[in-house]
Amino acid sequence: MLERIREGSSGITAKVILGLVIATFVFAGVGSYTNSVDTSAATVNGEKISQQKFDQAYQNQRNRMEQQYGEMFAQLAGNDMYMQSMRSNVLENLINEELLDQNARELNIRISDQQIKEAILAMQEFQVDGVFNNDRYLMVINQAGFYQPSAFRDYLRVDMARRQLMQSVMATEFSMPYQQDLAVKLTNQTRSIRYATITAEQFKATVEVTDEEINQYYQENQSRFATQEQVKVEYISLDIANLKKDVVIEDSEVQAYYDDNLSSYSTTERRRASHILIEFGEDDVAAEQQAKDILAKVNAGDDFAALAKEFSADTFSGENGGDLDWFEQGAMDIEFDKAVFALTKEDNLSDIVKSDFGFHIIKLTDIEEVATKPFADVKTEILAQLTNDQALEVYYDLQTQMAEVAFESPDSLEEAAAVINAEIQTSNWLTRGNNPAPFNNSDVVEVAFSDVVLLDNMNSDVVEVSADQVAMVVRINDHQEATTKPLTEVSEQIKVQLVNNKASLAAQQASESLLSKVLANEDVTVALAATGSSFVAADNITRNGAEVTNNIAKQAFTLAHPTEGQVSAASTLMLSGDYAVIEVLSVTEGVAGDADANVAQQQAMSVSQAVFEGYIANLKENAEITRNLPANSSPLL
């Protein structure tokens, strides 16, 4: 194929075309061929955070909140300000993660394959009866959206690097005693409050929404009613797992491989020895004589371990009777090594051995002989390896043929499918994000929406779907442009949204009116009656107790202590979309107790967290960050 291309490029016509292309680049510039619309959600020091990645993170956050709050989340989702705040928080978290990743690379923080393996084996989620189970591992990561083990390993590598960087920043912090005392008092502090809840629901019956308001909302929030661009693709897939099924390996081949690679299935001889070291010092002769004297005591029956503890300059091993634990040949000093491996179990005591460290008396204590795994024990392992090797050769050969034929016959997948004996399949509708496997792979999505496939209607290049030898070629089947839903289709949804917004605003205004009277120490009977609410007393609430809802407790503990003639009160938005007015009546300082034994650790964690937040803030301050997220781009639900 390459020869035909070279021949074709040498003709007059080809040269004329090439000249025109070059002239176009000269006058128009290369940029005109490469410019494309930036659809990323943000850019951090030149690194883009894709809209697909943001959408996935946003959906994951929604799912977590739905699980946490249940039916109450529907009310939160109806609050524009709350949802926009959540989207902003998701984007900031992604920016923080990108900054950490960049900083980890600058600091050369690396996570080895062995560390990842050990982490996976230690995770309880992947264990059955306390032992790692591969089937459970695959099931759990698939449920989490990792359809290939390599994808999970890549995720874990990034996550572990982030954690290592975080720990290096946070681990140096500590708390002072006065901080611990203050933390105890604040943690154990209680407050007596009263609060009144003003529901948004009561205002919905009186809310009016006009057609003009619906139309205005629709016009101002076009992006919220947009449907994403979608494609369907035809594709063929080459999977090494399918090729392995056709591989036949004879028993004789397995036996031959075992015989040729016997050393791979054998252990290395190891020895265990103890020694007494006498260092050279200022007088080598005296040191050697001392070693001879000690050897004489050993030969006379004195306890070797006791002599090592008393005389050996190697104090670490000396404390253990001179024991050096197990080691292989070549691990020690040359002369020491030679002497140890010359000893036998019957003749286990050396003469004086001189090394670079001094004079040694060596006692061989044990020998671990070379052991070879029986063929029966490794037959399955060898068979799997030979099967994979043979399938891999076929895979790469077929992948090359598939690529050549798909290129030579770009208007159809039939010939390429015939080469690899595959069936042409058709995908469901795909978007630029949140697709099922194998189209959750960013490379596949990029190819599916590329100009070659989408505009030129040609076969794509071969795309490696995963590190587990799966490759695809795709071509366009159908295409739908991004559109905006008509007003008639979404007007009812908009009306519900506007009713919720107006009712919430009315509840906010009523709460602010009530709050102003409370702060002025005025009679609030009429104001409470007008909103169908009343003050509820809650005595001695704690920060994290269940006496009141979390929002009320959080607001109550951020208010100032009440003083003579000074009311301490505020209003707050509840998770339900309602508003509450909270007044602090009294504060009782906490005292230390048995539960405060770990307060130092808690305080250190709090300080460490603050330091880490400052670290992230510093990275942001020195970074070039562009946020492209529209102000109101969340789907209307």
N, C-alpha and C positions, 0 to 999 in steps of 0.2 A: 504494500500500500504506500509506504513512504517513497519507494522508487518511482511510483506513478505520479506522486505529488511533485517530486523533483523534476521529472520530465515535463510535466505540464507547466511548471513555473518558468521554463526556459523559453517559451514561445513569445512572439511579437506581441500578441494580444495581452498576455499576462503582464508583460513589462509595461505596456501602456496603462493598464489598470493600476499596477503598482505605482506608477508615476503620478496618477491622479490622486491616489490615496495619500501619498507623501505630500503632494501639494496641498491637499485639504488639511493635513496636520499642520503644515507650515503657516497657513493663513488663518485657520480656525483655532488651532491649539489643541493639544491632547485633552485638555480639561473638558471640552465640549462632548467628548465621547464617554467620559467617565462620570460626569456629574449626575447625581441622583438626589432625590429628596431625602433629607435626614428624618427618619421616622423613630429615632431613638428617644427614650424617655429622659435621658440625661447623658452628659459627657463629663468624665472625670479625668483631668490631665490627659486628654486625647483619647481615653478609653471609653467606648460607648456602652451604655446600659440599654439594651434593646427593649422595645415596647413589649415583645414577647416575654422577656424575663420579668418586666414589671407586672404584666397582666397575670403571670403565674403567681408571683409573690402576693399580689393584691387578692387573687382568688383564694390562696392559701390562708391569708389573714381573715378573709370573710368566713371561710369554713371554720376556722378556729373560734371565731366570735359566735357563730351560729351554734356550735357545740356548747360553748360556755353559757350563752344567754338564752338559748332555745327560742321560743316564740317571741320573746321580748326584743330579739334582734330586728324583727320586721319593723318595729317602731323606730329603732335607731336608723335603719336603712332609709326611712322616710324623711330623715332630717338632712337637708343638703349640707349644712355647715359641718355636721358630725362626719358625714361620709367623705367630704372633701378633706377634712382634717386627717382622717384615716388614710386616705390615698397619699397625702403629703408625708405622713409618718412612714408609710411603706417605702416611698421613694427615698426618703432620707436614710432609712436603714440600708437600702441597696447601695447608696452612695458611701455610707460608712463602711460597708463590707468591701467595696471596691478600693477605698483608701487603705484599708487594712491589708488587702491582697497586694497592692502596689508596694506598700511599706515592707511587707514580709519579703517580697522579691528583692527590694533594695538591700535588706539586711541579710540576704542569702539564707533565709530560713527554709529548710528543706525537710520533707517528711519521706522517709525511706519506705520501700515496699514492705520491708520486714515490720516496721512500725504499724503500717496499715493492717497487715495480716494479724499481728498480735491484738490490735484494737478490735478487729472484727471477731476474732475468736473469743475475746473477753466479754463481748456484749451479751447481756442476759437475754435480749430479745431474740437472739439466734440460737439459744440453747434449749435442749430438751433434757430434763433430769440433770441439769448442771453441766452438760456436755454439748459442745458445738454440733449443730445439725445442719448439714448443707441444704437439705430440702426446705427446712424452715427458713433458713437464710434467704433462699431464692424467693420463697413465698412472701416474706416480709418486705423485701426490697421492691418486689413487683407491686405490692399493694401501695407502697410509698411512691410509685411512679418511676422507679429505676428498672427498666426492662432488660438491661444488660448489667452483669456484675461490674464491668469496667466503668460504667457510668457512676455506680455507687462508689467505687474505689476513687474515682476522680473527685467526686463530691467530698468524700471523707478526707482526701489529701488536702484540699483547700480548707476545709473546716478545721482540721487539726493544726494547720499552719496558722490560721487565725487565732486559735485558742493558745497556741504556744506564744504568739506575740502578745496577746492579752495578758497572759499569766506573767510574762516577763515585765510588763508595765505595772501590773497590780501587786505582784508578790513582794515588792520591797516596802510596802506601806505598813504602818503600825499605828496603834492608838495610844495616847497618853492616859494616865490614870484620871486626870480631870475630865477628859473626854468621855471616859467610861462612866464616871459618876453622873455626868450630865446626860448621857444616853440612857442610863438606868432611870433617872427621874422623868425624862421625856417619854420613855417607853411605858413606864408604869403609871403615868399620869392619867387621871380620869376627869371627865367633864360632865356637868349636868346641863342639859339643854332643853329647849322646847322648839318644835318645828311645826310648820303648816305646809301641807302639800296642795298645790293648785294644779289641777289636771287640765291638760289640753283638750281632752275629749269633750268637756262640757261646752266648749266654744264652737265646736264643729257645726252644730245645728244652726247657728246664726251666721256662719261664714257664707259669703256670696262670692262666686267666681264668675267673671264675665267671659264671653267669647274673646273679647279683645285681650284680656289677661292671658288666656290660654294661648292665643296666637303669638303674643309678645314673648311668652316663656319659650314657645316652640322656636321662634326666630332667634332668640338669644342663646339657645342651648342646642343648636343643630347637631353638634358633635355627639350629644347624648343619644340621639336617635339614629345614628349611623349604623348601617350593617357593614361588616368587614368584607373586603375583597375575598373571593373564594375561588378555588380551582378544584377540579377533579383531574386526576392523572391516571394514565395507564402505566403499568410498570412491570418489569420482570426482575426477579430476585435470584441471586446466586448465594446459597447458604452452605457453608462447609459442613454443617450438621447433617444436611441431606446427602452430601457426597460421601460422608463416612459410612452411611448405610450400605453403600455399594462396594466398599473396600473389603477385600478378602485377604487375610494374612494367614499363611500356613503355619502350623505348629513348628515346623522345621526352621522357618524364618525367625520365629520368636526365640527358639533354642540357640540359633546361630548368633543372634544379637546378644543374648545373655553370655555366651561363651566369649564373644569378642570384647565385651565390656564388663568383664568380671570384676574389675577393680571398682567400678561404680557401685557395686552391690556388696562391697567388702568394707569392713571397718579397718581403721589403722591401729596397729598395736599401740597400747598405752601402758605406761608404767607409773607406779606410785613409789615415791622414795622420801626418806627423811635425811637431813644432813645437819652437820655441825660445822659452822664457818668460823675460822680464825682469820681475821684480817691481817694484812702485811704489817701495818704499823710502821714504826721507825726502824725496826730490826727484823728483817725477813727470817733470819736464822732462828731467832728466839720464837717467832710466830710458828715456824715449822716444827720446832721442838715441842712447843705447847700442843700442837695438833698431834704429834706422835705420842705424847704422854696421855692425851685423852683417848687415842686409839687403843693404847695399851690397856686402859681401864675398861674400854668396851670389850676387848678380847678377854679380859679377866672376868667378865660377867657383870660389870656395872650396868645399870639401866641407861640405855641410849637416850630415851626421852628426857630423863632427869638431867643427864649431862648436857643435852642440847639446851635445855631451859637455863642451865647455870652458865654455860660457857659460850654458846653460839652468838656471834656478832649479828646474825640475822634474827633480830629479836622477835619479828612477827611470826616466823615459823617456829622459833624457839619456844614461844609460849604454847605452841601446839606440839611440843616434843620433837620439833624439827621437821614436821610433816609439810611436804610441798604439794600435796594433792596429786591428781592425775595429770600427766602431760605426755605429748607425743614426741617422737624423735625429732630433733631439730629445734625444739622450743627453748632449750637451755644453752648456756655457754658451751662452746665446742668441746673442751676437755671434760667438762662436767657431763655433758651428753654422752660422750664416748664411754666414760666410766660407768654410767648408769646402765647403758644398754649392753655392756660387757658382763654385767652381773647376772647370776641365775638365782632361782629360788633356794637352791642348796648352798651356793656360795654367794651370799647376799650382802657381804660387807666389803667395802673397797679399802685399798691402801690410801695413803694421803694423796689427794688430787689437787694439783695447783691450777687455778683458773685466774682470770683477770681480777677476781674479787678477793682472792686469798686462798687459804688452804682448807679443803673440805674433807670431811669423813662422811661417806655416803652409805646409807643402808637401804637396800631394796626391800620394800614392804609388800608389793603386790604386782602382778602382771595381768593385764587384760589382753588376751591373745587376739590375733586377727580372726574375725568372724565374718563369714560370707552368708548372705541371705540365700536360702534354698530357692531353686528355680520356681518351685510351686508357689512360693510366697510373692514373687515379683512377676509372675507370668502375666497376670491381668494388667499390671502397670505397663509392662513392655508392649503388650498387645495394643493398649490404648495409645501409646506413644507412636508405634509404627503405623497404626491406623490413621492417626492425625497427620503424621509426616506425609504419608502417601496421599491422603485427601487434600493436603495443603498444596502438593505439587499439581494435582488435578485442578484445584481451585484457581491457582494463579494462571494456569494455562487457559482455562475456560474464561477467566476474567479478561485476559488479553484478547481472546477471540471475540468475546462479547463486545468489548470496547471497539475493536476494529470494524466489526459488522455493523454495529449501531451507528458508527461514523460514516461508513460507506453507503449505508441505506438509511438516511436520516428521516425518511418520511413514514417509517413503520417500524414496529418492534418485532414483527413476525420472524424475520430472518435471524435476528439476534436471539429470539426466544428459542428458535429451532437449534441454534448452535449449542445452547446450554440445556436443552430439553426442559424448558420452563414454560409455564402457563402464563399468558398475559392476563394480569389482574387489573381491576379498576378500583381506585380508592373512593371513599366517601368524600363529601365536600371538605376541603382543607382551608384553614386560614393561616395567617403568619404566626400563630401561636396556639397552644393548648390543643394539639392534635394527638390522636392515639398512636401508639407504636405501629409501624416504625417511623411514622411521619412526625414524631416528636423530636427527631434529630434535626438540629439546626441546619446542617449541610443539605439534607434532603429538602427542607422547606425552602432554603435559598435557591436551590436548583429548580424546584417546582414553580417558583415565581420569577425565574430569570428570564431575560429577554429572549434567549435562545429557545426556551421551551414555550414561553407565553406569547411572544410576538412572532418569532420566526417559525413556530410550529415544527420544531425539529427535536430529534432525540437528544437527551442530555448526555453529558459525559458520565462515566461510571462514578457512582458515589459510594464511598465506604460508609456504611450505616453504623458500624461499631467496630471495636477492636477484636471482636470474636469472629472475624472473617464472614461478614455479610455485605454484599454489594448489590447495588440496584442501578437500573437505567430507567428513566421516566420520560413521558411525553404528555402533552396536554390532551385532555379528553373534553373538558368543558370549563368555561370561565364566566364568573359573574363579577362585574365591577362593584366597587363600594358604592352604596347608595344611601339615601336618607329616607327613613320611613315617612309616609305621608301623614299630614296632620290628622286626617280622619282616623287613622289607625291608632294614634297615640293620645288623642285628645282626652279620653277618659282617664288614662294614666296621669296625664298632666293635671287634670282637675283634682284628682285625689291628692297629688303632690302639693298643689297650691292650697288645698283645704288644710292639709297637715301643717304646711308652713304658716298659714295665717292663724290657725288655732294655737300653734306653738308660740307664735309671736304675741298673741293675745294673753296666753298664760304667762309669758315673760313680762309683759307690761303690767299685768295684775300683780305679779310677784314683786316687781319693782315699786309699785304703788304701796303695797302692803309693807315692804321693807322700809320705805321712807317714813311711814307712820311709826313703825317700831323704833327706828333710829331716833325719831323725834320724841319718843316716849309718849305718843298719843294713844287714844283709845282706838283699838282695831276691831271692835265688835262688828261694826257695820261693814267694814272691808272684808272681814272673814265671811260674814253671812252672804255678801254679794258673790263670792266665789265658791260658796258651798264647802268651805274648809274650816278647820279649827286647829288650835295649837295642841300638840301632843307633847307631854312631858317625858323626858328620858333621863333618869338619874344615873350618874357615875358610869357613863359609857366609856369604853376603851377604844384604843385606836383600831384594833383589828378584831373587835368583838362582833357578835351577831345581834347586839341590842337594837341597832338601826341599820339601814342600808348603807353600803360602802360609801356612796356619794355624800350622804349626809354626814357620816362620821369624818370623812376626809375634809369636808368643808369646815366642820366644827373645830377640828384640830389645827386648822390654818388661821383661825380668827384670833385676835388679840385677847388677852385676859380682860374681863369686864372690870371697870373701876367705878368709883363713886361718881355718879352723874354722867357716865360714859357707857352707852349701850354697845355691845359687841355682837353684830349680826351681819348676815349676808344672804344672798339667794344663790341657788345653784341649779344647774340643769341635771335632771335625773336620767337614768338610762332608758326609762319608759317614754321620754320626751316631755314629761311633766316638769314643773319647777317647784322648788321647796325654799321656804324662808326659814333660816336657822338662827336662833339666838342662844349665845352661851350665857348661862346664868351663873355658874361658878366653876372653879378649877381646883382640883386637889392634886398636889404634887405627889409623884411616886416615890417609893422608898425601895431600897435594894432588898432582895429576897433570894430564896433558894433558886428561883428560876433565872437568876441573873448571873449564874456561874460562868456562862459562855458569852457574857456581854463584851469581853475584850475582843473575842473573835468576830462577833457581830459588828462591833464598832470598826474594827480593822477592815472588814468587808465593805462597810459603808464608805470609809475613807478611800479605799482602793477603787471603789466604783466612781467616786467623785474625781479621782485622779485620772481614771481611764476616760471619763467623759471630757475632761480637760485636754487629754491627749488627742482625742478625736477632733475636738474643736480646733486644736492647733493644726492638725493635718488639713482640716477644711480651710482654715485661714490662709494657708500657704499653697492651696491647690487651685487650679483653674476648673471651675465647675459651671456647667450650663444645664439648667433644668428646662426641659421642653414639654413638661406635662401640662396639658390644658387645664384651665381653672375648673371647668365643669365637664369632665369627660367620662364620668362613671355612667354605666348603663342605668336607665330608669327601670326600677323594679317595683 
